[in-house]
Each structure stands twice: as C-alpha cells, then as structure tokens.
Amino acid sequence: MKQRLAALVGAVCLGAATLLAVPAFALDRPDLVPTGLTSFLITNRFCGGTSTLEFSILTANIGGQDWTRPQVPGGSAFRMPQIYEYTTYNWQQVGTNENGGGIFDWVEIDRRRKNTICTIDSQVGFSCIVEHGGTHTCSSFPRQGISRGWADSYYRGLTGQYSCLFDNTGYFLMEAELDPDYTLAEDGILPDESIDATHDNNFVDLYFSWDGTNFPDGFQYTGTVLYFDPAAVCPG
C-alpha cells in the first residue's frame, strides 16, 4: 500500500472533496477504472453482527475502444472471476516512542474479494467519449464488457459489496483494487479489445471515520482518492 501511494503523480484538492491522482490513460486500448465509492451505509448484517460498511462502486471504460470481457481458452468461462479486492485499514497505535507518545499507522483489519457477476453497460460514465448506445448485458454471453464511455455498477446490496469494520472505531481507509489478479494485463494472447491498458489507475481509496454509534450520525466521509483525472477524459 505505501509503495503504491508513494508512486502517485500528484493530488489535486484536499479535504472532503475528491482527491485526484493522475497517471496517463490509454488512447487506443480499453482502460478500465473505478470512478468512486458511493451510497454508504453501516449495518450489522455481516461480519459476525459487528459494524459493516456497505457501498456501491462504478467501473468505467475511459480508453480508446470498447472493452470485451475475455474468455478462458475453450470459451467455457470468462477471465477475471473476481472483479475487486477490498482492503480496509484502521488508524491505530502500533507502539510508543522514546518520549512516551504513541506511534500510529494504518493497520489492516479486513480483506475480501468481490466475485464478478457480469460486466455490462449499466449507465453512461463519460458522455463526451460515448460512441453508441449500451450493447453489453448480462445476457449477452459470450460478449460481456463495458463500452467506451460507459460504466458498470456494482451497487450496494449485491453479494460481497461490503467491508468489515468489526468493533474498531476512529479513522479508516478502504482501498478497492480492480482486477486484483491482473487477468486483463497484456500477455501475448489477449486481443487488444480485451486488454486493460494499465493497472496503475485500477484503484480507488476511501477515507472516513466511524464512532461505533449509529448511522448516519456516527459516520463521517473524509475523502476519496482516484487514480485518474476525470477532467483529462473530458477536457472540454
């Protein structure tokens, strides 16, 4: 985590607004990116009855062409069986310094995968680069995917769309990584239409606090880090 955060090119805006990390994005191949986490809700439906953060996430194609989800050799199943990995950290004291003060760091408290249901054109993500109406649906086997400028929604309430906070309180960081197994990386086999041009922008980080009482009063959204610049997709 620290190595990846240190590699950010830059950040634009601080505070509760979205933070923008800006690597380059593809001009010819598809380029899949998570565009943010929304629709937050804290329940006790999972995680052994302890605090559970539930949320929605959008995956957009900001690249130069439509993305077609690739199949495994033989065509019996799709690649990328798990679309996201969600890792949650809590800001905790990890030691004491020589003056008796606390040493704090992000401590991992939960890590889980989200199985891919299907990949579709569920809503327009960036209208400035949309070239046609939505063509990918869950029933379009074997041609699932995300068209250029479109986005796929994994909404709150779907199986696996949550992260465990357990009994922890205070400050939290949740990182979502798209295609955690790099199944869409160029390998000499995948056609261009199925390659995700870069993994560098396949992340989104959510910062928030939770006091363990009740939602929404005890929840505070702090900020989001995107690893691409939406303004560069639609420069005006």
C-alpha positions as CSV (number, residue, x, y, z in Angstrom):
1,M,0.0,0.0,0.0
2,K,2.7,2.6,1.0
3,Q,4.7,1.9,-2.1
4,R,1.7,2.5,-4.3
5,L,0.6,5.6,-2.5
6,A,4.2,7.0,-2.8
7,A,4.1,6.4,-6.5
8,L,1.2,8.8,-7.1
9,V,2.0,11.5,-9.6
10,G,0.1,14.2,-7.7
11,A,-3.1,15.2,-5.9
12,V,-5.5,17.9,-6.7
13,C,-7.8,19.2,-3.9
14,L,-7.8,18.3,-0.2
15,G,-10.4,17.9,2.5
16,A,-13.8,16.3,1.8
17,A,-13.5,16.8,-1.9
18,T,-12.3,14.1,-4.2
19,L,-8.5,13.7,-4.4
20,L,-7.1,13.1,-7.8
21,A,-4.0,11.1,-8.6
22,V,-3.2,11.5,-12.2
23,P,-1.3,8.8,-14.2
24,A,-1.8,8.7,-18.0
25,F,-4.6,6.7,-19.5
26,A,-5.0,4.8,-22.8
27,L,-5.7,6.5,-26.1
28,D,-6.2,3.3,-28.1
29,R,-6.9,0.3,-25.9
30,P,-9.7,0.0,-23.4
31,D,-8.8,1.4,-20.0
32,L,-11.0,0.3,-17.0
33,V,-11.1,2.5,-13.9
34,P,-13.1,2.6,-10.6
35,T,-14.7,6.0,-10.6
36,G,-15.6,6.2,-6.9
37,L,-17.4,4.6,-4.0
38,T,-20.9,5.9,-3.1
39,S,-24.2,5.0,-1.3
40,F,-22.5,4.3,2.1
41,L,-24.4,2.5,4.8
42,I,-23.2,1.0,8.0
43,T,-25.1,-2.1,9.2
44,N,-24.5,-5.2,11.3
45,R,-25.8,-7.6,8.6
46,F,-22.4,-9.3,8.1
47,C,-19.1,-9.5,9.9
48,G,-20.5,-11.6,12.8
49,G,-23.0,-8.9,13.7
50,T,-20.4,-6.2,14.1
51,S,-20.1,-2.9,12.1
52,T,-20.2,-3.5,8.3
53,L,-19.6,-0.8,5.7
54,E,-21.8,-1.4,2.6
55,F,-21.3,0.7,-0.6
56,S,-21.7,0.9,-4.3
57,I,-18.8,1.1,-6.9
58,L,-18.7,2.1,-10.5
59,T,-16.3,0.8,-13.1
60,A,-15.9,2.9,-16.3
61,N,-14.0,2.5,-19.6
62,I,-12.1,5.7,-20.3
63,G,-9.9,4.1,-23.0
64,G,-9.9,4.4,-26.8
65,Q,-12.2,1.5,-27.6
66,D,-14.9,-0.8,-26.2
67,W,-13.8,-3.4,-23.8
68,T,-14.9,-7.0,-24.3
69,R,-14.5,-9.4,-21.3
70,P,-12.2,-12.2,-22.4
71,Q,-13.0,-15.9,-22.1
72,V,-10.6,-18.6,-20.9
73,P,-9.3,-20.9,-23.6
74,G,-12.1,-23.1,-24.9
75,G,-14.7,-20.4,-24.2
76,S,-16.4,-22.2,-21.3
77,A,-16.0,-19.3,-18.8
78,F,-14.8,-15.8,-18.5
79,R,-11.5,-14.5,-17.3
80,M,-11.5,-12.2,-14.2
81,P,-13.7,-14.3,-11.9
82,Q,-13.1,-11.8,-9.1
83,I,-13.5,-8.2,-10.2
84,Y,-12.4,-6.3,-7.0
85,E,-10.4,-6.7,-3.8
86,Y,-11.5,-4.6,-0.9
87,T,-8.9,-3.9,1.8
88,T,-9.7,-1.9,4.9
89,Y,-7.3,-0.3,7.4
90,N,-7.8,1.3,10.8
91,W,-5.6,4.1,12.2
92,Q,-4.2,2.5,15.3
93,Q,-1.4,2.9,17.9
94,V,1.3,0.4,17.0
95,G,3.9,1.4,19.5
96,T,5.3,4.0,21.8
97,N,8.1,6.5,21.1
98,E,11.0,7.4,23.4
99,N,9.0,10.3,24.8
100,G,6.1,8.0,25.8
101,G,3.9,9.2,23.0
102,G,2.0,6.9,20.7
103,I,3.3,5.7,17.3
104,F,0.3,5.3,14.9
105,D,-0.1,3.6,11.5
106,W,-2.7,2.0,9.2
107,V,-3.4,-1.5,10.4
108,E,-5.2,-3.9,8.0
109,I,-8.4,-5.2,9.6
110,D,-10.2,-6.8,6.6
111,R,-9.5,-8.0,3.1
112,R,-12.1,-9.7,0.8
113,R,-12.8,-10.3,-2.8
114,K,-15.9,-9.4,-4.9
115,N,-16.8,-12.1,-7.4
116,T,-17.6,-10.9,-10.9
117,I,-21.3,-11.3,-11.6
118,C,-21.1,-9.9,-15.2
119,T,-19.8,-6.8,-16.8
120,I,-22.3,-4.6,-18.7
121,D,-23.1,-1.1,-19.9
122,S,-25.3,-0.1,-17.0
123,Q,-25.0,3.7,-17.2
124,V,-23.1,6.4,-19.1
125,G,-19.9,7.3,-17.3
126,F,-18.3,9.9,-19.6
127,S,-20.7,11.1,-22.2
128,C,-18.0,13.0,-24.1
129,I,-16.4,9.8,-25.3
130,V,-19.6,7.6,-25.7
131,E,-19.8,6.4,-29.3
132,H,-23.1,4.4,-29.3
133,G,-25.8,3.1,-27.0
134,G,-25.2,0.3,-24.5
135,T,-24.5,-3.0,-26.1
136,H,-23.3,-5.3,-23.2
137,T,-25.7,-7.0,-20.9
138,C,-25.6,-10.0,-18.5
139,S,-27.5,-12.0,-21.1
140,S,-25.1,-11.1,-24.0
141,F,-22.8,-14.2,-23.4
142,P,-20.3,-14.5,-24.8
143,R,-20.0,-10.8,-25.3
144,Q,-19.9,-9.1,-21.9
145,G,-17.9,-5.9,-21.5
146,I,-18.0,-2.2,-21.0
147,S,-18.3,0.2,-24.0
148,R,-16.1,3.3,-24.3
149,G,-17.5,6.0,-22.0
150,W,-19.9,3.6,-20.3
151,A,-19.8,2.3,-16.7
152,D,-20.8,-0.8,-14.9
153,S,-22.5,-0.5,-11.4
154,Y,-21.9,-3.0,-8.6
155,Y,-24.5,-1.5,-6.3
156,R,-24.9,-1.7,-2.5
157,G,-26.7,-4.9,-1.5
158,L,-25.1,-7.2,-4.1
159,T,-23.3,-10.2,-2.6
160,G,-19.8,-9.2,-1.4
161,Q,-20.4,-5.4,-1.6
162,Y,-19.2,-4.7,1.9
163,S,-16.2,-4.4,4.2
164,C,-15.9,-5.4,7.9
165,L,-15.1,-2.7,10.4
166,F,-15.8,-5.1,13.3
167,D,-15.6,-3.3,16.7
168,N,-13.0,-0.8,15.5
169,T,-13.7,2.9,15.6
170,G,-11.8,6.1,14.6
171,Y,-10.3,6.7,11.2
172,F,-10.5,4.2,8.3
173,L,-9.0,3.7,4.8
174,M,-10.6,1.3,2.4
175,E,-8.8,0.5,-0.9
176,A,-10.6,-1.1,-3.8
177,E,-8.5,-2.7,-6.5
178,L,-10.0,-3.6,-9.9
179,D,-8.8,-6.9,-11.4
180,P,-6.6,-7.8,-8.4
181,D,-5.2,-10.9,-10.2
182,Y,-4.1,-8.9,-13.3
183,T,-6.1,-11.2,-15.6
184,L,-6.6,-8.3,-18.1
185,A,-2.9,-7.5,-18.5
186,E,-1.2,-7.9,-21.9
187,D,0.1,-11.4,-22.1
188,G,0.6,-12.0,-25.8
189,I,-2.7,-13.9,-26.0
190,L,-5.5,-11.4,-25.3
191,P,-6.7,-9.3,-28.2
192,D,-6.5,-5.5,-27.8
193,E,-10.2,-5.2,-27.2
194,S,-9.9,-7.3,-24.0
195,I,-6.7,-5.8,-22.5
196,D,-6.9,-3.2,-19.7
197,A,-4.3,-0.7,-20.9
198,T,-2.8,0.0,-17.4
199,H,-3.2,-1.3,-13.9
200,D,-1.9,1.9,-12.4
201,N,-5.3,3.5,-12.3
202,N,-7.2,0.4,-11.1
203,F,-7.5,1.7,-7.6
204,V,-9.8,4.0,-5.5
205,D,-9.2,4.9,-1.8
206,L,-11.9,5.9,0.6
207,Y,-11.2,7.8,3.8
208,F,-13.9,8.0,6.5
209,S,-14.4,7.9,10.3
210,W,-16.8,5.9,12.4
211,D,-17.6,6.3,16.1
212,G,-19.4,3.0,16.5
213,T,-22.8,4.5,17.5
214,N,-25.3,4.8,14.7
215,F,-25.6,5.7,11.0
216,P,-25.5,8.3,9.7
217,D,-24.7,10.4,12.8
218,G,-21.6,8.4,13.7
219,F,-20.2,8.2,10.1
220,Q,-18.1,11.0,8.5
221,Y,-16.9,10.8,4.9
222,T,-13.5,12.4,4.7
223,G,-12.4,12.0,1.1
224,T,-11.7,9.8,-2.0
225,V,-8.6,9.3,-4.0
226,L,-9.0,8.5,-7.7
227,Y,-6.0,7.2,-9.7
228,F,-7.0,9.0,-12.9
229,D,-8.2,12.6,-13.6
230,P,-11.8,12.7,-14.9
231,A,-11.1,16.2,-16.3
232,A,-8.5,14.7,-18.6
233,V,-11.1,12.3,-20.0
234,C,-13.4,15.1,-21.0
235,P,-11.0,18.1,-21.2
236,G,-13.7,20.4,-22.6
